[in-house]
Structure formats: structure tokens, C-alpha cells
Amino acid sequence: MKLSSKLILGLTVSSLAGKFLEKLLIQDNVSPNITASFNQEADIPDIDASSYIHHFASVIGSVVIGRNVFIGPFSSIRGDVGLKIFISHDGNIQDGVVLHGLKNYEYNSPVTEHSVFKDRESYSIYIGEKVSLAPQCQIYGPVRIDKNVFVGMQSLVFDAYIQEDTVIEPGAKIIGVTIPPKRFVSAGRVISNQEDANRLPEITDSYPYHDLNSKMTSVNLELAKGYKKEERQWKL
């Protein structure tokens, strides 16, 4: 084979490999849900152009992601059973986080006991502004989390309402309760009745993690913008 033919063949193979890699890394991780007996709609995720989705993350179905959100590798946001997962602006979903929920729709009508509500809209999961979901935590709807909340590593939130300015330390489990605003849940603690939730300590300046979420959101906002810029350059 002549040198020129080898060069053309090599460039062709490289080009095809590059296109395949681009599809693998950028397109396949964001997809609609399948239709099912309880949901006849194939919903496509609605993601603001400023948010960054790592190519090893997965976003499926009835999901809305606001501005400047960082979605880390191996996270899974699956809006195919619990419908309408909403993630507001300037938050971060870190490595290995799982968002999923109980079936909350039946033939286009919400199943109230498996839904949360914000401004009269029903959701499987509602995440407010500037919320940090640290690595490997699980949010299993119905769940509502208001703004400026930190959910720690390997913690679980299920069938719960977390009000604003709360810190959930690593490994804690929140099940079936409402956490009042500006409280913290100690590492590894299980809160599964409302009396315990009401007695949680308030966050003061002496609490060592009182500004943890502010620091976390600042770092991840910078990461979202930086990775998004690099992603655009890579696509070119």
C-alpha cells in the first residue's frame, strides 16, 4: 500500500473513531424514558445549556435541570417511574448520587401519596437552589429539598421534606419526616419519626459545618462553568 493510501486510511479510521467516541461520551447518557402502562409519554430531559453533565452520568426521562448545575460521574437521575424530577439552579449532584422515586403517576394523573408539591405542581423529587448532594447519597422520592441544603456522603433521604439551610451529615438516614429549617442531622443518625426531627439541634456559628454548603456550592459552580467551557471546545 502506498504511503498516501495508508495516510488516507489512517485519517479515515481516526475520524470514524472520533465520531464514535463523541457519540459514546456525549449523547447516550441523556435519553427519554420508555412508555409504560402508567405513563404513555416518552419524556425528554430538559437541561439548561449552562449545566454540565459528565459523560459517565445518566439522565433519563421526566427530568428538569436548571442553570449552572454540576452533574458528576456515575450519578443517576432517573425520571421514568417517579415522574418530574426537578433540580434548580446552582446545585451539584456529585459522583455516584442516585435520584429515583416511587411511581407517582397513573395515566397522566398524579398519585398524591407518592408526590411532593411546590407551587401547586406535583413532583417525585424537587431540589431547590444551591443544594449539594455529596457522593453516593440516595434521594428516593417522594422528596422535597429546599434551598441551601447539604446532603452528606452515603446518606439516604426517602419520603421526606428537608427545609432550607439544613445539613445532613454523612451516612444519616431521613425517612418519612419533615426536617425543620436550619437544623443538622449528625453522621449516621436515623431520623424516622417527627418527634426526633422536631428536636434536632439548630445550626449556629459554633457548629463546625455551618458554612459547608456555601463552600461546596461555590466550588462546584466553578467546576460546572469550567467543564462546560472545556466541553464546548472539545466538541469543536
HELIX and SHEET records of a PDB file:
HELIX    1   1 LEU A    3  GLU A   22  1                                  20    
HELIX    2   2 LYS A   23  GLN A   27  3                                   5    
HELIX    3   3 THR A  112  HIS A  114  5                                   3    
HELIX    4   4 GLN A  194  ASN A  198  1                                   5    
HELIX    5   5 LEU A  212  LYS A  235  1                                  24    
SHEET    1   A 9 VAL A  30  SER A  31  0                                        
SHEET    2   A 9 SER A  58  GLY A  61  1                                        
SHEET    3   A 9 SER A  76  GLY A  79  1                                        
SHEET    4   A 9 VAL A  98  GLY A 101  1                                        
SHEET    5   A 9 GLN A 138  ILE A 145  1                                        
SHEET    6   A 9 ILE A 125  ILE A 127  1                                        
SHEET    7   A 9 ILE A  85  ILE A  87  1                                        
SHEET    8   A 9 VAL A  63  ILE A  65  1                                        
SHEET    9   A 9 ASP A  46  ILE A  47  1                                        
SHEET    1   B 8 VAL A  30  SER A  31  0                                        
SHEET    2   B 8 SER A  58  GLY A  61  1                                        
SHEET    3   B 8 SER A  76  GLY A  79  1                                        
SHEET    4   B 8 VAL A  98  GLY A 101  1                                        
SHEET    5   B 8 GLN A 138  ILE A 145  1                                        
SHEET    6   B 8 LEU A 156  ILE A 162  1                                        
SHEET    7   B 8 LYS A 173  ILE A 175  1                                        
SHEET    8   B 8 VAL A 190  ILE A 191  1                                        
SHEET    1   C 7 VAL A  30  SER A  31  0                                        
SHEET    2   C 7 SER A  58  GLY A  61  1                                        
SHEET    3   C 7 SER A  76  GLY A  79  1                                        
SHEET    4   C 7 VAL A  98  GLY A 101  1                                        
SHEET    5   C 7 GLN A 138  ILE A 145  1                                        
SHEET    6   C 7 LEU A 156  ILE A 162  1                                        
SHEET    7   C 7 THR A 178  ILE A 179  1                                        
SHEET    1   D 7 TYR A  52  ILE A  53  0                                        
SHEET    2   D 7 PHE A  70  ILE A  71  1                                        
SHEET    3   D 7 ASN A  92  ILE A  93  1                                        
SHEET    4   D 7 SER A 132  LEU A 133  1                                        
SHEET    5   D 7 PHE A 150  VAL A 151  1                                        
SHEET    6   D 7 VAL A 167  ILE A 168  1                                        
SHEET    7   D 7 PHE A 184  VAL A 185  1                                        
SHEET    1   E 2 TYR A 105  GLU A 106  0                                        
SHEET    2   E 2 SER A 109  PRO A 110 -1                                        
SHEET    1   F 2 VAL A 116  LYS A 118  0                                        
SHEET    2   F 2 GLU A 121  TYR A 123 -1                                        
END                                                                             
